[in-house]
Amino acid sequence: MEILYLLIPLSVVLVFFILGGLWWAIHRGQFEDIESEGERILKDT
């Protein structure tokens, strides 16, 4: 039972890190043009 006092705050911190990384990637433009990269790979000869 005492391990929950450690695991619950650690999991909350981990969720905040994941959400922060997702927010950073969205605002840096990582997901702006996802279709053209797939087409570029197929058309590359």
mmCIF entry with sequence, helices, sheets and N, C-alpha, C, O atoms, coordinates in Angstrom:
data_MODEL
# 
_entry.id   MODEL 
# 
_entity.id                         1 
_entity.type                       polymer 
_entity.pdbx_number_of_molecules   1 
# 
_entity_poly.entity_id                      1 
_entity_poly.type                           'polypeptide(L)' 
_entity_poly.nstd_linkage                   no 
_entity_poly.nstd_monomer                   no 
_entity_poly.pdbx_seq_one_letter_code       MEILYLLIPLSVVLVFFILGGLWWAIHRGQFEDIESEGERILKDT 
_entity_poly.pdbx_seq_one_letter_code_can   MEILYLLIPLSVVLVFFILGGLWWAIHRGQFEDIESEGERILKDT 
_entity_poly.pdbx_strand_id                 A 
# 
loop_
_entity_poly_seq.entity_id 
_entity_poly_seq.num 
_entity_poly_seq.mon_id 
_entity_poly_seq.hetero 
1 1  MET n 
1 2  GLU n 
1 3  ILE n 
1 4  LEU n 
1 5  TYR n 
1 6  LEU n 
1 7  LEU n 
1 8  ILE n 
1 9  PRO n 
1 10 LEU n 
1 11 SER n 
1 12 VAL n 
1 13 VAL n 
1 14 LEU n 
1 15 VAL n 
1 16 PHE n 
1 17 PHE n 
1 18 ILE n 
1 19 LEU n 
1 20 GLY n 
1 21 GLY n 
1 22 LEU n 
1 23 TRP n 
1 24 TRP n 
1 25 ALA n 
1 26 ILE n 
1 27 HIS n 
1 28 ARG n 
1 29 GLY n 
1 30 GLN n 
1 31 PHE n 
1 32 GLU n 
1 33 ASP n 
1 34 ILE n 
1 35 GLU n 
1 36 SER n 
1 37 GLU n 
1 38 GLY n 
1 39 GLU n 
1 40 ARG n 
1 41 ILE n 
1 42 LEU n 
1 43 LYS n 
1 44 ASP n 
1 45 THR n 
# 
_struct_asym.id          A 
_struct_asym.entity_id   1 
# 
loop_
_struct_conf.conf_type_id 
_struct_conf.id 
_struct_conf.pdbx_PDB_helix_id 
_struct_conf.beg_label_comp_id 
_struct_conf.beg_label_asym_id 
_struct_conf.beg_label_seq_id 
_struct_conf.pdbx_beg_PDB_ins_code 
_struct_conf.end_label_comp_id 
_struct_conf.end_label_asym_id 
_struct_conf.end_label_seq_id 
_struct_conf.pdbx_end_PDB_ins_code 
_struct_conf.beg_auth_comp_id 
_struct_conf.beg_auth_asym_id 
_struct_conf.beg_auth_seq_id 
_struct_conf.end_auth_comp_id 
_struct_conf.end_auth_asym_id 
_struct_conf.end_auth_seq_id 
_struct_conf.pdbx_PDB_helix_class 
_struct_conf.details 
_struct_conf.pdbx_PDB_helix_length 
HELX_P HELX_P1 AA1 LEU A 4  ? HIS A 27 ? LEU A 4  HIS A 27 1 ? 24 
HELX_P HELX_P2 AA2 ILE A 34 ? LYS A 43 ? ILE A 34 LYS A 43 1 ? 10 
# 
_struct_conf_type.id          HELX_P 
_struct_conf_type.criteria    ? 
_struct_conf_type.reference   ? 
# 
loop_
_atom_site.group_PDB 
_atom_site.id 
_atom_site.type_symbol 
_atom_site.label_atom_id 
_atom_site.label_alt_id 
_atom_site.label_comp_id 
_atom_site.label_asym_id 
_atom_site.label_entity_id 
_atom_site.label_seq_id 
_atom_site.pdbx_PDB_ins_code 
_atom_site.Cartn_x 
_atom_site.Cartn_y 
_atom_site.Cartn_z 
_atom_site.occupancy 
_atom_site.B_iso_or_equiv 
_atom_site.pdbx_formal_charge 
_atom_site.auth_seq_id 
_atom_site.auth_comp_id 
_atom_site.auth_asym_id 
_atom_site.auth_atom_id 
_atom_site.pdbx_PDB_model_num 
ATOM 1   N N  . MET A 1 1  ? 0.819  -1.196 0.000   1.00 0.00 ? 1  MET A N  1 
ATOM 2   C CA . MET A 1 1  ? 0.000  0.000  0.000   1.00 0.00 ? 1  MET A CA 1 
ATOM 3   C C  . MET A 1 1  ? 0.860  1.256  0.000   1.00 0.00 ? 1  MET A C  1 
ATOM 4   O O  . MET A 1 1  ? 0.497  2.265  -0.604  1.00 0.00 ? 1  MET A O  1 
ATOM 5   N N  . GLU A 1 2  ? 1.999  1.191  0.678   1.00 0.00 ? 2  GLU A N  1 
ATOM 6   C CA . GLU A 1 2  ? 2.848  2.379  0.751   1.00 0.00 ? 2  GLU A CA 1 
ATOM 7   C C  . GLU A 1 2  ? 3.499  2.706  -0.584  1.00 0.00 ? 2  GLU A C  1 
ATOM 8   O O  . GLU A 1 2  ? 3.872  3.854  -0.827  1.00 0.00 ? 2  GLU A O  1 
ATOM 9   N N  . ILE A 1 3  ? 3.640  1.712  -1.448  1.00 0.00 ? 3  ILE A N  1 
ATOM 10  C CA . ILE A 1 3  ? 4.244  1.963  -2.749  1.00 0.00 ? 3  ILE A CA 1 
ATOM 11  C C  . ILE A 1 3  ? 3.357  2.862  -3.604  1.00 0.00 ? 3  ILE A C  1 
ATOM 12  O O  . ILE A 1 3  ? 3.849  3.543  -4.504  1.00 0.00 ? 3  ILE A O  1 
ATOM 13  N N  . LEU A 1 4  ? 2.059  2.868  -3.330  1.00 0.00 ? 4  LEU A N  1 
ATOM 14  C CA . LEU A 1 4  ? 1.150  3.729  -4.084  1.00 0.00 ? 4  LEU A CA 1 
ATOM 15  C C  . LEU A 1 4  ? 1.447  5.200  -3.849  1.00 0.00 ? 4  LEU A C  1 
ATOM 16  O O  . LEU A 1 4  ? 1.222  6.030  -4.730  1.00 0.00 ? 4  LEU A O  1 
ATOM 17  N N  . TYR A 1 5  ? 1.952  5.529  -2.663  1.00 0.00 ? 5  TYR A N  1 
ATOM 18  C CA . TYR A 1 5  ? 2.324  6.921  -2.379  1.00 0.00 ? 5  TYR A CA 1 
ATOM 19  C C  . TYR A 1 5  ? 3.475  7.379  -3.258  1.00 0.00 ? 5  TYR A C  1 
ATOM 20  O O  . TYR A 1 5  ? 3.670  8.580  -3.448  1.00 0.00 ? 5  TYR A O  1 
ATOM 21  N N  . LEU A 1 6  ? 4.221  6.460  -3.783  1.00 0.00 ? 6  LEU A N  1 
ATOM 22  C CA . LEU A 1 6  ? 5.303  6.780  -4.715  1.00 0.00 ? 6  LEU A CA 1 
ATOM 23  C C  . LEU A 1 6  ? 4.851  6.654  -6.165  1.00 0.00 ? 6  LEU A C  1 
ATOM 24  O O  . LEU A 1 6  ? 5.179  7.506  -6.990  1.00 0.00 ? 6  LEU A O  1 
ATOM 25  N N  . LEU A 1 7  ? 4.111  5.614  -6.481  1.00 0.00 ? 7  LEU A N  1 
ATOM 26  C CA . LEU A 1 7  ? 3.763  5.333  -7.870  1.00 0.00 ? 7  LEU A CA 1 
ATOM 27  C C  . LEU A 1 7  ? 2.734  6.305  -8.442  1.00 0.00 ? 7  LEU A C  1 
ATOM 28  O O  . LEU A 1 7  ? 2.821  6.669  -9.615  1.00 0.00 ? 7  LEU A O  1 
ATOM 29  N N  . ILE A 1 8  ? 1.779  6.723  -7.648  1.00 0.00 ? 8  ILE A N  1 
ATOM 30  C CA . ILE A 1 8  ? 0.752  7.633  -8.167  1.00 0.00 ? 8  ILE A CA 1 
ATOM 31  C C  . ILE A 1 8  ? 1.347  8.995  -8.526  1.00 0.00 ? 8  ILE A C  1 
ATOM 32  O O  . ILE A 1 8  ? 1.077  9.481  -9.624  1.00 0.00 ? 8  ILE A O  1 
ATOM 33  N N  . PRO A 1 9  ? 2.143  9.642  -7.661  1.00 0.00 ? 9  PRO A N  1 
ATOM 34  C CA . PRO A 1 9  ? 2.756  10.913 -8.093  1.00 0.00 ? 9  PRO A CA 1 
ATOM 35  C C  . PRO A 1 9  ? 3.718  10.748 -9.279  1.00 0.00 ? 9  PRO A C  1 
ATOM 36  O O  . PRO A 1 9  ? 3.791  11.623 -10.141 1.00 0.00 ? 9  PRO A O  1 
ATOM 37  N N  . LEU A 1 10 ? 4.446  9.641  -9.324  1.00 0.00 ? 10 LEU A N  1 
ATOM 38  C CA . LEU A 1 10 ? 5.344  9.426  -10.455 1.00 0.00 ? 10 LEU A CA 1 
ATOM 39  C C  . LEU A 1 10 ? 4.567  9.263  -11.756 1.00 0.00 ? 10 LEU A C  1 
ATOM 40  O O  . LEU A 1 10 ? 5.003  9.751  -12.799 1.00 0.00 ? 10 LEU A O  1 
ATOM 41  N N  . SER A 1 11 ? 3.440  8.595  -11.710 1.00 0.00 ? 11 SER A N  1 
ATOM 42  C CA . SER A 1 11 ? 2.648  8.429  -12.925 1.00 0.00 ? 11 SER A CA 1 
ATOM 43  C C  . SER A 1 11 ? 2.029  9.755  -13.359 1.00 0.00 ? 11 SER A C  1 
ATOM 44  O O  . SER A 1 11 ? 1.894  10.008 -14.556 1.00 0.00 ? 11 SER A O  1 
ATOM 45  N N  . VAL A 1 12 ? 1.655  10.593 -12.414 1.00 0.00 ? 12 VAL A N  1 
ATOM 46  C CA . VAL A 1 12 ? 1.115  11.915 -12.760 1.00 0.00 ? 12 VAL A CA 1 
ATOM 47  C C  . VAL A 1 12 ? 2.199  12.768 -13.404 1.00 0.00 ? 12 VAL A C  1 
ATOM 48  O O  . VAL A 1 12 ? 1.936  13.468 -14.381 1.00 0.00 ? 12 VAL A O  1 
ATOM 49  N N  . VAL A 1 13 ? 3.408  12.718 -12.869 1.00 0.00 ? 13 VAL A N  1 
ATOM 50  C CA . VAL A 1 13 ? 4.522  13.464 -13.459 1.00 0.00 ? 13 VAL A CA 1 
ATOM 51  C C  . VAL A 1 13 ? 4.837  12.951 -14.853 1.00 0.00 ? 13 VAL A C  1 
ATOM 52  O O  . VAL A 1 13 ? 5.121  13.744 -15.750 1.00 0.00 ? 13 VAL A O  1 
ATOM 53  N N  . LEU A 1 14 ? 4.791  11.649 -15.050 1.00 0.00 ? 14 LEU A N  1 
ATOM 54  C CA . LEU A 1 14 ? 5.041  11.065 -16.364 1.00 0.00 ? 14 LEU A CA 1 
ATOM 55  C C  . LEU A 1 14 ? 3.995  11.516 -17.377 1.00 0.00 ? 14 LEU A C  1 
ATOM 56  O O  . LEU A 1 14 ? 4.332  11.808 -18.524 1.00 0.00 ? 14 LEU A O  1 
ATOM 57  N N  . VAL A 1 15 ? 2.737  11.576 -16.968 1.00 0.00 ? 15 VAL A N  1 
ATOM 58  C CA . VAL A 1 15 ? 1.676  12.049 -17.859 1.00 0.00 ? 15 VAL A CA 1 
ATOM 59  C C  . VAL A 1 15 ? 1.928  13.500 -18.250 1.00 0.00 ? 15 VAL A C  1 
ATOM 60  O O  . VAL A 1 15 ? 1.736  13.869 -19.408 1.00 0.00 ? 15 VAL A O  1 
ATOM 61  N N  . PHE A 1 16 ? 2.357  14.329 -17.295 1.00 0.00 ? 16 PHE A N  1 
ATOM 62  C CA . PHE A 1 16 ? 2.653  15.725 -17.617 1.00 0.00 ? 16 PHE A CA 1 
ATOM 63  C C  . PHE A 1 16 ? 3.820  15.843 -18.591 1.00 0.00 ? 16 PHE A C  1 
ATOM 64  O O  . PHE A 1 16 ? 3.798  16.701 -19.474 1.00 0.00 ? 16 PHE A O  1 
ATOM 65  N N  . PHE A 1 17 ? 4.835  15.002 -18.447 1.00 0.00 ? 17 PHE A N  1 
ATOM 66  C CA . PHE A 1 17 ? 5.955  15.012 -19.393 1.00 0.00 ? 17 PHE A CA 1 
ATOM 67  C C  . PHE A 1 17 ? 5.500  14.592 -20.785 1.00 0.00 ? 17 PHE A C  1 
ATOM 68  O O  . PHE A 1 17 ? 5.923  15.184 -21.779 1.00 0.00 ? 17 PHE A O  1 
ATOM 69  N N  . ILE A 1 18 ? 4.655  13.591 -20.867 1.00 0.00 ? 18 ILE A N  1 
ATOM 70  C CA . ILE A 1 18 ? 4.163  13.132 -22.165 1.00 0.00 ? 18 ILE A CA 1 
ATOM 71  C C  . ILE A 1 18 ? 3.310  14.210 -22.821 1.00 0.00 ? 18 ILE A C  1 
ATOM 72  O O  . ILE A 1 18 ? 3.461  14.479 -24.013 1.00 0.00 ? 18 ILE A O  1 
ATOM 73  N N  . LEU A 1 19 ? 2.417  14.827 -22.056 1.00 0.00 ? 19 LEU A N  1 
ATOM 74  C CA . LEU A 1 19 ? 1.584  15.890 -22.611 1.00 0.00 ? 19 LEU A CA 1 
ATOM 75  C C  . LEU A 1 19 ? 2.416  17.103 -23.005 1.00 0.00 ? 19 LEU A C  1 
ATOM 76  O O  . LEU A 1 19 ? 2.124  17.755 -24.008 1.00 0.00 ? 19 LEU A O  1 
ATOM 77  N N  . GLY A 1 20 ? 3.439  17.409 -22.233 1.00 0.00 ? 20 GLY A N  1 
ATOM 78  C CA . GLY A 1 20 ? 4.340  18.510 -22.585 1.00 0.00 ? 20 GLY A CA 1 
ATOM 79  C C  . GLY A 1 20 ? 5.106  18.227 -23.871 1.00 0.00 ? 20 GLY A C  1 
ATOM 80  O O  . GLY A 1 20 ? 5.283  19.122 -24.697 1.00 0.00 ? 20 GLY A O  1 
ATOM 81  N N  . GLY A 1 21 ? 5.555  17.004 -24.044 1.00 0.00 ? 21 GLY A N  1 
ATOM 82  C CA . GLY A 1 21 ? 6.253  16.637 -25.284 1.00 0.00 ? 21 GLY A CA 1 
ATOM 83  C C  . GLY A 1 21 ? 5.335  16.686 -26.484 1.00 0.00 ? 21 GLY A C  1 
ATOM 84  O O  . GLY A 1 21 ? 5.742  17.120 -27.561 1.00 0.00 ? 21 GLY A O  1 
ATOM 85  N N  . LEU A 1 22 ? 4.095  16.244 -26.312 1.00 0.00 ? 22 LEU A N  1 
ATOM 86  C CA . LEU A 1 22 ? 3.126  16.317 -27.404 1.00 0.00 ? 22 LEU A CA 1 
ATOM 87  C C  . LEU A 1 22 ? 2.808  17.762 -27.758 1.00 0.00 ? 22 LEU A C  1 
ATOM 88  O O  . LEU A 1 22 ? 2.739  18.118 -28.934 1.00 0.00 ? 22 LEU A O  1 
ATOM 89  N N  . TRP A 1 23 ? 2.617  18.591 -26.742 1.00 0.00 ? 23 TRP A N  1 
ATOM 90  C CA . TRP A 1 23 ? 2.349  20.014 -26.978 1.00 0.00 ? 23 TRP A CA 1 
ATOM 91  C C  . TRP A 1 23 ? 3.520  20.664 -27.708 1.00 0.00 ? 23 TRP A C  1 
ATOM 92  O O  . TRP A 1 23 ? 3.320  21.452 -28.632 1.00 0.00 ? 23 TRP A O  1 
ATOM 93  N N  . TRP A 1 24 ? 4.750  20.329 -27.289 1.00 0.00 ? 24 TRP A N  1 
ATOM 94  C CA . TRP A 1 24 ? 5.932  20.902 -27.914 1.00 0.00 ? 24 TRP A CA 1 
ATOM 95  C C  . TRP A 1 24 ? 6.021  20.475 -29.387 1.00 0.00 ? 24 TRP A C  1 
ATOM 96  O O  . TRP A 1 24 ? 6.334  21.292 -30.253 1.00 0.00 ? 24 TRP A O  1 
ATOM 97  N N  . ALA A 1 25 ? 5.746  19.202 -29.666 1.00 0.00 ? 25 ALA A N  1 
ATOM 98  C CA . ALA A 1 25 ? 5.828  18.704 -31.036 1.00 0.00 ? 25 ALA A CA 1 
ATOM 99  C C  . ALA A 1 25 ? 4.770  19.351 -31.919 1.00 0.00 ? 25 ALA A C  1 
ATOM 100 O O  . ALA A 1 25 ? 5.044  19.671 -33.075 1.00 0.00 ? 25 ALA A O  1 
ATOM 101 N N  . ILE A 1 26 ? 3.575  19.546 -31.395 1.00 0.00 ? 26 ILE A N  1 
ATOM 102 C CA . ILE A 1 26 ? 2.517  20.180 -32.190 1.00 0.00 ? 26 ILE A CA 1 
ATOM 103 C C  . ILE A 1 26 ? 2.869  21.621 -32.497 1.00 0.00 ? 26 ILE A C  1 
ATOM 104 O O  . ILE A 1 26 ? 2.679  22.074 -33.626 1.00 0.00 ? 26 ILE A O  1 
ATOM 105 N N  . HIS A 1 27 ? 3.373  22.345 -31.523 1.00 0.00 ? 27 HIS A N  1 
ATOM 106 C CA . HIS A 1 27 ? 3.685  23.756 -31.738 1.00 0.00 ? 27 HIS A CA 1 
ATOM 107 C C  . HIS A 1 27 ? 4.979  23.978 -32.511 1.00 0.00 ? 27 HIS A C  1 
ATOM 108 O O  . HIS A 1 27 ? 5.216  25.083 -32.999 1.00 0.00 ? 27 HIS A O  1 
ATOM 109 N N  . ARG A 1 28 ? 5.808  22.970 -32.632 1.00 0.00 ? 28 ARG A N  1 
ATOM 110 C CA . ARG A 1 28 ? 7.014  23.073 -33.458 1.00 0.00 ? 28 ARG A CA 1 
ATOM 111 C C  . ARG A 1 28 ? 6.745  22.676 -34.902 1.00 0.00 ? 28 ARG A C  1 
ATOM 112 O O  . ARG A 1 28 ? 7.636  22.770 -35.746 1.00 0.00 ? 28 ARG A O  1 
ATOM 113 N N  . GLY A 1 29 ? 5.511  22.227 -35.199 1.00 0.00 ? 29 GLY A N  1 
ATOM 114 C CA . GLY A 1 29 ? 5.151  21.916 -36.569 1.00 0.00 ? 29 GLY A CA 1 
ATOM 115 C C  . GLY A 1 29 ? 5.474  20.494 -36.997 1.00 0.00 ? 29 GLY A C  1 
ATOM 116 O O  . GLY A 1 29 ? 5.604  20.231 -38.193 1.00 0.00 ? 29 GLY A O  1 
ATOM 117 N N  . GLN A 1 30 ? 5.604  19.583 -36.064 1.00 0.00 ? 30 GLN A N  1 
ATOM 118 C CA . GLN A 1 30 ? 5.944  18.206 -36.416 1.00 0.00 ? 30 GLN A CA 1 
ATOM 119 C C  . GLN A 1 30 ? 4.828  17.499 -37.169 1.00 0.00 ? 30 GLN A C  1 
ATOM 120 O O  . GLN A 1 30 ? 5.089  16.560 -37.923 1.00 0.00 ? 30 GLN A O  1 
ATOM 121 N N  . PHE A 1 31 ? 3.589  17.935 -36.977 1.00 0.00 ? 31 PHE A N  1 
ATOM 122 C CA . PHE A 1 31 ? 2.452  17.244 -37.567 1.00 0.00 ? 31 PHE A CA 1 
ATOM 123 C C  . PHE A 1 31 ? 1.758  18.097 -38.630 1.00 0.00 ? 31 PHE A C  1 
ATOM 124 O O  . PHE A 1 31 ? 0.580  17.883 -38.917 1.00 0.00 ? 31 PHE A O  1 
ATOM 125 N N  . GLU A 1 32 ? 2.457  19.041 -39.205 1.00 0.00 ? 32 GLU A N  1 
ATOM 126 C CA . GLU A 1 32 ? 1.841  19.942 -40.165 1.00 0.00 ? 32 GLU A CA 1 
ATOM 127 C C  . GLU A 1 32 ? 1.561  19.276 -41.508 1.00 0.00 ? 32 GLU A C  1 
ATOM 128 O O  . GLU A 1 32 ? 0.470  19.432 -42.057 1.00 0.00 ? 32 GLU A O  1 
ATOM 129 N N  . ASP A 1 33 ? 2.514  18.550 -42.035 1.00 0.00 ? 33 ASP A N  1 
ATOM 130 C CA . ASP A 1 33 ? 2.383  18.004 -43.387 1.00 0.00 ? 33 ASP A CA 1 
ATOM 131 C C  . ASP A 1 33 ? 2.793  16.539 -43.376 1.00 0.00 ? 33 ASP A C  1 
ATOM 132 O O  . ASP A 1 33 ? 3.869  16.185 -43.857 1.00 0.00 ? 33 ASP A O  1 
ATOM 133 N N  . ILE A 1 34 ? 1.933  15.694 -42.828 1.00 0.00 ? 34 ILE A N  1 
ATOM 134 C CA . ILE A 1 34 ? 2.314  14.289 -42.688 1.00 0.00 ? 34 ILE A CA 1 
ATOM 135 C C  . ILE A 1 34 ? 2.068  13.495 -43.965 1.00 0.00 ? 34 ILE A C  1 
ATOM 136 O O  . ILE A 1 34 ? 2.652  12.424 -44.132 1.00 0.00 ? 34 ILE A O  1 
ATOM 137 N N  . GLU A 1 35 ? 1.227  13.981 -44.870 1.00 0.00 ? 35 GLU A N  1 
ATOM 138 C CA . GLU A 1 35 ? 0.946  13.239 -46.091 1.00 0.00 ? 35 GLU A CA 1 
ATOM 139 C C  . GLU A 1 35 ? 2.094  13.326 -47.097 1.00 0.00 ? 35 GLU A C  1 
ATOM 140 O O  . GLU A 1 35 ? 2.373  12.350 -47.794 1.00 0.00 ? 35 GLU A O  1 
ATOM 141 N N  . SER A 1 36 ? 2.755  14.466 -47.184 1.00 0.00 ? 36 SER A N  1 
ATOM 142 C CA . SER A 1 36 ? 3.781  14.630 -48.212 1.00 0.00 ? 36 SER A CA 1 
ATOM 143 C C  . SER A 1 36 ? 5.002  13.746 -47.957 1.00 0.00 ? 36 SER A C  1 
ATOM 144 O O  . SER A 1 36 ? 5.670  13.339 -48.907 1.00 0.00 ? 36 SER A O  1 
ATOM 145 N N  . GLU A 1 37 ? 5.305  13.445 -46.701 1.00 0.00 ? 37 GLU A N  1 
ATOM 146 C CA . GLU A 1 37 ? 6.458  12.581 -46.433 1.00 0.00 ? 37 GLU A CA 1 
ATOM 147 C C  . GLU A 1 37 ? 6.207  11.164 -46.934 1.00 0.00 ? 37 GLU A C  1 
ATOM 148 O O  . GLU A 1 37 ? 7.110  10.535 -47.485 1.00 0.00 ? 37 GLU A O  1 
ATOM 149 N N  . GLY A 1 38 ? 4.999  10.658 -46.751 1.00 0.00 ? 38 GLY A N  1 
ATOM 150 C CA . GLY A 1 38 ? 4.682  9.336  -47.271 1.00 0.00 ? 38 GLY A CA 1 
ATOM 151 C C  . GLY A 1 38 ? 4.722  9.296  -48.790 1.00 0.00 ? 38 GLY A C  1 
ATOM 152 O O  . GLY A 1 38 ? 5.181  8.314  -49.373 1.00 0.00 ? 38 GLY A O  1 
ATOM 153 N N  . GLU A 1 39 ? 4.249  10.347 -49.431 1.00 0.00 ? 39 GLU A N  1 
ATOM 154 C CA . GLU A 1 39 ? 4.288  10.416 -50.889 1.00 0.00 ? 39 GLU A CA 1 
ATOM 155 C C  . GLU A 1 39 ? 5.714  10.579 -51.392 1.00 0.00 ? 39 GLU A C  1 
ATOM 156 O O  . GLU A 1 39 ? 6.057  10.043 -52.445 1.00 0.00 ? 39 GLU A O  1 
ATOM 157 N N  . ARG A 1 40 ? 6.546  11.303 -50.666 1.00 0.00 ? 40 ARG A N  1 
ATOM 158 C CA . ARG A 1 40 ? 7.919  11.517 -51.073 1.00 0.00 ? 40 ARG A CA 1 
ATOM 159 C C  . ARG A 1 40 ? 8.675  10.192 -51.057 1.00 0.00 ? 40 ARG A C  1 
ATOM 160 O O  . ARG A 1 40 ? 9.500  9.946  -51.937 1.00 0.00 ? 40 ARG A O  1 
ATOM 161 N N  . ILE A 1 41 ? 8.414  9.352  -50.093 1.00 0.00 ? 41 ILE A N  1 
ATOM 162 C CA . ILE A 1 41 ? 9.089  8.059  -50.022 1.00 0.00 ? 41 ILE A CA 1 
ATOM 163 C C  . ILE A 1 41 ? 8.670  7.176  -51.199 1.00 0.00 ? 41 ILE A C  1 
ATOM 164 O O  . ILE A 1 41 ? 9.498  6.474  -51.780 1.00 0.00 ? 41 ILE A O  1 
ATOM 165 N N  . LEU A 1 42 ? 7.386  7.213  -51.544 1.00 0.00 ? 42 LEU A N  1 
ATOM 166 C CA . LEU A 1 42 ? 6.905  6.378  -52.657 1.00 0.00 ? 42 LEU A CA 1 
ATOM 167 C C  . LEU A 1 42 ? 7.393  6.873  -53.999 1.00 0.00 ? 42 LEU A C  1 
ATOM 168 O O  . LEU A 1 42 ? 7.643  6.061  -54.890 1.00 0.00 ? 42 LEU A O  1 
ATOM 169 N N  . LYS A 1 43 ? 7.538  8.168  -54.179 1.00 0.00 ? 43 LYS A N  1 
ATOM 170 C CA . LYS A 1 43 ? 7.953  8.723  -55.459 1.00 0.00 ? 43 LYS A CA 1 
ATOM 171 C C  . LYS A 1 43 ? 9.467  8.816  -55.618 1.00 0.00 ? 43 LYS A C  1 
ATOM 172 O O  . LYS A 1 43 ? 9.951  9.127  -56.707 1.00 0.00 ? 43 LYS A O  1 
ATOM 173 N N  . ASP A 1 44 ? 10.214 8.557  -54.565 1.00 0.00 ? 44 ASP A N  1 
ATOM 174 C CA . ASP A 1 44 ? 11.664 8.649  -54.637 1.00 0.00 ? 44 ASP A CA 1 
ATOM 175 C C  . ASP A 1 44 ? 12.207 7.495  -55.481 1.00 0.00 ? 44 ASP A C  1 
ATOM 176 O O  . ASP A 1 44 ? 11.983 6.328  -55.160 1.00 0.00 ? 44 ASP A O  1 
ATOM 177 N N  . THR A 1 45 ? 12.926 7.827  -56.568 1.00 0.00 ? 45 THR A N  1 
ATOM 178 C CA . THR A 1 45 ? 13.497 6.782  -57.427 1.00 0.00 ? 45 THR A CA 1 
ATOM 179 C C  . THR A 1 45 ? 14.979 6.955  -57.594 1.00 0.00 ? 45 THR A C  1 
ATOM 180 O O  . THR A 1 45 ? 15.619 6.163  -58.285 1.00 0.00 ? 45 THR A O  1 
# 
